[in-house]
Amino acid sequence: MSVPRKPTVQELRIDVAAQSWQRSGSGRGSIEVAFADAIGEQWVLMRVAGDPEERVLVYDRFEWECFVDGVRNGEFDDAI
């Protein structure tokens, strides 16, 4: 069974600068998240503030909901 490849930000044709980014903290290294509609679906974009390469990760809605559920249930409490 092959897993479908997720599109990149470029393939989604999303203007990263035009997104409404929500930030986890202040300064370099903060996580920023934005929600964007493209190609008929909602996508979650994630980046690290101050990343010199300006990389943006793309998650589909299901992946995001699984992550949030894990956070709520303490799945990442020992990650530090």
N, C-alpha and C positions, 0 to 999 in steps of 0.2 A: 504494500500500500504506500503510495507516495503522498507526501505532505505538500499541500500547495504552498508556494512561496508567497510571502507577503510582499506587497509593493513597497518601494522606497518612497521617501518624501518627493523626490523628483518625479517618480512615476505617478504619484498621486496629484502632481501639479499643484502642490500646496505652497503658498507664500509663507514661509516660516516667520518672517518679520512681521507679518500682518496678524499673527495669531495672538490670542489673549492668554498669555502665559501666567500660570499660578506657580509661585515660588515657595519652596520648603523653608527657606531661611534667607540670610543675607550674605553677600560676598561670594567669592569664587568657590566653586564646589557645591553650591546649593543645587538641588534638583528642581527642574522646572517642567511643568506638565501643561499641555494644551489639548483641547478637544477640537477636532476638525471633521467636517463632512466632505467626503470626496468619493467619487465613483459609486454613489448610492449607499455608502455605509459611513458610520462614524468611527473615526480612528483616534487613538490616543498617542500624542507625540510626547517624547520625553527627551530632555537634554540636561547637560551639566553646565551651569553658569560658568563662564570664563574658559570653556574648552576651546583651545586655540584652533582645533580642527572643525569646530562648530558641528559636531556629529549630532544627529537626531535619530532616536530609535522610534520605530512605529509598532504599535500594538493594536490588535483588533479589540473590539468591545468585550468579547469573551475573556481574552487574556487579562484585560484590565480588571474585570469583575473578579476573576480568580485571585489576582494579586491583592485587591482590596479585601476580599474575604479572608485571605491568609493573614493580612495585617490585623484585621479585627479579631481573629482567633488566636493571635499571639505566635503565629508560625515563625516570625522573624525576630522574636524577643531576644534570642541568644546570638544574633548575628553580629553583635558588637565585639 
